[in-house]
Amino acid sequence: MQLKDGTDSASGPEPGAPETLERLVQQAERAQASDIHLHIQNGPAALAFRLDGVMAPAGALPAELAERVFGRIKFLARLKTYQESLPQDGRIDKAALNARSDIRVATYPTVTGEKIVLRLFQGATVKTLSGLEFPEAARDELEWFLAQTAGLLLLTGPAGSGKTTTIYACLRHLAERGGRHIITVEDPAEQILPGIMQTEVNEARGLDFAKAARHLLRQDPQVLVIGEIRDNETANVAVRAALTGHLVISTLHAGSCRGVFERLLVLCPDHSAVASSVELVLNQRLVRRPCSACSGQGCPDCLNTGYRGRLPLVEWVRSNDRLRRCLAACKLDRLAANPSLADSASGLVQSGITDPAEVARVLGQ
């Protein structure tokens, strides 16, 4: 088995499936990868790690070994080992692989063979607000919001932009200060936080975000986290909760702060309620840093990508009386964050923290 980590995975006889799987997980953890992708392609299985949000090829597994590794993964995740034509989801406890991370398993059939993605959940890595590395002004805005007793915070950005990390940092901040009943509804709960009541949606059993949030309001929360606003019912529950004395945190997919307001006004017919409930909108991205070990040239530490580690680009809008009047009247033509993501990115490039190619990858040309 050949892996792109600067060495062969074994010297001597080909390792068995248990040893191979443990080695893959441990290599991914050393590289600080978030996911392992295994994809059978008419026999052999291509291997890649998701490192700092970007796919990095990491070698291949021979066909016979790949088949056994796939079977081992399914066995540990308590999935049907014979099922290859339908998607399956499961979890593997870290103790089963001598790993540092619990692992979520997702299988999917493709025309060349089965695909498995292993998501590594790094334990005990919930960041503090300062650990997010937000600009000081953005961190001040979050701290201001979290000190309120009611209102709505909406985070936006594409998948993998760090929204969940930001939410968990907010939850840690609130939990450490104590005194508030905090409830979350997530899909899934990626980390278990002491002192917080966490719930996972289960749409197969009829428990979606809207239904969960509606019933959780009867549990007397002071802080309610809704993992994502996907429909008008969830949006209206979040807005109503914020208006009735709850601090609400959620995500809403949009391309900008202005896009969040525009979409929320579509989802919620009561525009005055939207204007009164939303306190802060934050839009974020993650850009990679050049690898310090090789100065961006590529080395085993960074899987030859030239980058290692990420930091956020952030823009935000805090509501004020003028904005609330504009929201109630649906007049958002002049709404813009200042500084913008592009402004923030320009500052990082000038300081040498990232480079123009990485900014172009994240924000486009």
Residue, then its C-alpha position, 0 to 999 in steps of 0.5 A: m500500500q502506497l501513501k503520499d506521506g513521504t513513506d510506504s505504509a508498511s515494510g514487509p508483508e501487506p498489513g491486514a485491514p484492522e492495521t491499515l485502517e488504524r494507520l490511515v486514521q492516525q496519519a489523518e490525525r497527525a496531518q490534522a485532516s478533518d475527513i478521510h475519503l476512500h473511493i473504489q474505482n473499478g478495483p483499487a480505492a483512491l485515498a484522499f484527506r480533507l486538509d484545511g478544507v481542500m482535498a489532498p490526494a494521499g495514495a491508494l489501496p489495492a483492490e483486495l485490501a480496499e475491499r477488506v478495509f471497507g468491510r472493517i469500517k462497516f463492521l465497526a460502524r455497525l452497518k450492513t457489510y453486504q450493502e453497497s447499493l444504498p447509502q448508510d451512516g454510522r459512527i465508530d468509537k475512537a477506542a475501536l481504532n486507538a484514535r484520538s477522534d470519534i468518527r462518523v461514517a457515511t457510505y455512498p454508491t457510485v458507478t465505479g464502486e462504493k465511496i466512504v467518508l470518515r469524518l474525524f471529530q477532534g475531542a476537547t477542541v472547542k475554541t474560546l472566542s479569542g481562539l477563533e482568531f477573529p479581528e478584535a472588533a468582530r470578537d467584541e461584537l460577539e461578546w456584546f451579543l452573548a451578553q444580551t438576554a434576547g435577540l437573534l444572531l445569524l451566521t452565514g457562509p458556505a459549508g466548511s467556513g467555520k460556522t459550527t466552530t464559531i457556534y461552539a465557541c459561543l456556547r463555551h463562552l456562555a457555559e463558562r459564565g453559567g446561570r443560563h439554561i442552554i438548549t441546542v438542536e443540531d444535525p449532528a451534535e459534533q461535540i458534547l458540551p458539559g452543562i448544555m442540553q443538546t438534541e440531534v434532529n432525526e428527520a427519518r422519525g419526523l424530528d426536524f429543526a422546526k419541530a425540535a425548536r418548537h417543542l424545545l421552547r417548552q423546556d424553558p430555554q434562555v439560550l436556543v441554538i438552532g443548527e440551521i434555518r432551512d425553511n419558513e417554519t424554522a425561520n418563524v420559530a427563531v424570530r418568534a423566540a428571539l422576540t419573546g425573551h430568548l437569545v437565539i443563535s442559528t445559521l442561514h445559507a446566503g452569500s453575504c450579510r445582506g443576503v441573510f436579511e433578504r432571505l429571512l424577509v422572504l421566509c418571514p412574512d412579518h417583516s417588522a418581527v424580523a427587524s425587531s429580532v435580528e441583532l447581529v449577522l456574521n459572514q465568514r470564510l476560512v483561508r489557509r496559511p502558508c506552511s511554516a515548515c516549508s514556506g509554502q513549497g510543499c512538504p510531508d507535514c502539509l501533504n505537499t499542499g504548501y499550506r498548513g492551518r487556517l484563519p477566518l475572514v469575517e464581515w458583520v452587520r449589527s442592527n441599529d434603528r436605521l437598519r430596522r426601519c429599512l428591514a421593515a420597509c424591505k429597503l436593503d439597497r445600501l446595506a453592506a458590511n464594513p469592512s467587507l470580506a475583500d477588505s479583510a483579505s487584502g489586509l491579511v495578504q499585505s501582512g503576509i499571513t496568506d497569499p493572493a492565490e488562496v484569497a482568489r480560491v476562497l473569494g473568487q477572482 
